[in-house]
Amino acid sequence: MTAAGVSSARSRRRTTRAEVHPRPAVVARATLPAEAIAARTVSASRRDLHAARRLRRRDAAIGLGILAAALGATVCVLDMVH
């Protein structure tokens, strides 16, 4: 409103959160041409991204556990042979 009590011709429209922060996209982790990546882009929610991150961490922990077990078994075998 102006001092005269009449609103200006140009109204200010508030930007929504979606306009300021567009939804993140999950892209397949592979070396693909740009067209293939653009075709496989999926809009994902924050919960989906969090779940995917949690699964990647779990898989990494399992992989490290397997490596540690293999290293431990190798040390045991070499200790017995020596």
N, C-alpha and C positions, 0 to 999 in steps of 0.2 A: 504494500500500500504506500501511496505517496502522501505527502503532507495534505493534499487536497481531499484525500479519502478515496481516490480512484486508483485501481490497480494498474500497473504498467501493462503495455501491450505485449511485452515479452514475459511470459511466465516461466519461472524456473522449475523444471521438472527434476525431481529427485532421481538419481540413478539407483537402480536396484543392485543388490549384492551380486546377482548373476551377471550383470553387465560389467561390474568392476572386476570380479574374479570369475571368469568362465570356468565351467566344470573341467577338471583335469581329464586327460584321455590316457587310456592304457593302450600301449602299442606292443605288439609281439616283439620279444627280444631276439632278433635275428638280423643277419645282414641281408636286406632285401632292397630292391629298387624303391625309389621314393613313391612311385605309383602304387606299389603293393602295400607299402606301409600306410599310405593314405586310405587305401581301400579297407585295411584291417583295423583302422582306428575305431575304438569303441568308447563311448562316453561312460565313465564309471563314477560311482559315488565315492565319497570319502571312506565309507565303511568297506567297500570292495577293495580300495587301494590298501587299506589297513590289513585286511584279511590276506591279500596277496603278499604283502610284506612279511606278515607273520609266517606264511607258508614257506617263503624263501628262506627265512631265518631258520625254521625248523629243518628244512632240507639241508641247509649248510651245516647245522649242528649234527645232524645224522651222518653227513659225509665226513666231518671231522672226527666223530666218534669211531667210524669205521677205520679211518686212517690211524687213529691212536691205538685201536685194538690190533691192527695189523702190525704196527711198529712194536707194540708190547709183545705180541706173539713171536716176532722175529728176534727180539732181544732174548726172550726165554729160550728159544731154540738154539740161538748162538751161545747162550750161557751153558746150556746142557752139553753142547758139542765141544765146547772149549774145556 
